[in-house]
Amino acid sequence: MRPAPGPVASATHGLVEEPSLSPTSKQIGIANMIEDALKKTVTVTQTLTETVTKAVPSHDPTSSWTTTTSVAPIPTVIPDHPTFQAVDTAAKRTLWVVTVLMALSSLVFYILSNRVQLPKRVIHYLVATATTVSFIIYLALATGQGMDWKYDTYNHKHKHVPDTEYGIVRQVLWLRYVNWFLTGPLILASLTLLSGLPGASLFAAIVADWVMLGTGLFGTYAPNTSRKWIWFALSAIAFITLIYHIGIKGTRAANNRDSHTRRLFSAIASVALLAKALYPITLAAGPLSLKLGLTGETILFAIHDIVIQGILGYWLVIANDAATGTNLYVDGFWSSGLGNEGAIRINEEEGA
């Protein structure tokens, strides 16, 4: 039988030892590869950690303990440009229409005045003079004269940003006040002659009318403060005074005349005062509060002038010519001059 494997006998009949357990070169190489892989893994991990740390800011818990003095950035607010309110095409057409109407009315009144006797022409001359002045004024306004500019600043309130200011530049047709200052007394004189109102009341009515217009003009040019409404209050008080003298005292004076004259004066005075009321209403809505545009203001004031100077003028002239009870007859100096009345006689001895 073959003997079991055992130690190999050498040539010297000695025994050969079994292979030792020391690592081979292959095992050493594998170990080195594993070590290199671990080193690379550690390096990659450190690199990723540094990258994440730089990308994400660290939170300091003590940062909330300090009070910051900086504020959030305020949005930039650009102030609005000034708004110009000037006479537009519609307003210019209105001015030209009134110019033509006043010119035609003046011609008609002058023609009608030549058809009556001189003592009865006082009403014709009063209303014709009023429409003539109005024609000249409106012709100047229609051609661009008699105008001025007024600048006002207003606050524009914002919810989340600071308030800003904006300007409004509005055109003022100041020449129409010259028209009213000149024609107002003529129309009031016509109403006074119709009602038989005393001259003292006529003087008071003219002064009230001038105060109403003057304070209204001051309010138009007043700055955007409460002062302009003080001027308006004075203008309104003057208008009430005008109503008292023409509407109340004039009616009392007309009651002493015939029934036809009473009815005529009551109707004409009511229309005249209603038309006059357009002035404070338009003044408050237009130049003072700027709720009414310049075109609307021009149209309302045109209606004011057409009614008071034109329509009432025709009404007075036609009524004066048609009814004998309402004839306004002015004799004396108006129709005959002074003559010998009031003349100074110089004797021959005194003149020597």
Buried (B, 14 or more C-beta within 10 A) or exposed (E): EEEEEEEEEEEEEEEEEEEEEEEEEEEEEEEEEEEEEEEEEEEEEEEEEEEEEEEEEEEEEEEEEEEEEEEEEEEEEEEEEEEEBEBEEBBBBBBBBBBEBBBEBBBBBBEBBEEBEEBBBBBBBBBBBBBBBBBBBBBBBBEEEBBEEBEBEEEEEEEEEEEBEBBBEBBBBBBBBBBBBBBBBBBBBBBBBBBBBEEEBBBBBBBBBBBBBBBBBBBBEBEBEEEBBBBBEBBBBBBEBBBBBBBEBBBEBBBEBEEEBBEBBBEBBEBBBEBBEBBBEBBBBBBBEBEBBBBBBBBBBBBBBBBBBBBBBBBBBEBBBEEEEBBBEBEEEEBEEEEEEEEEEEEEEEEE
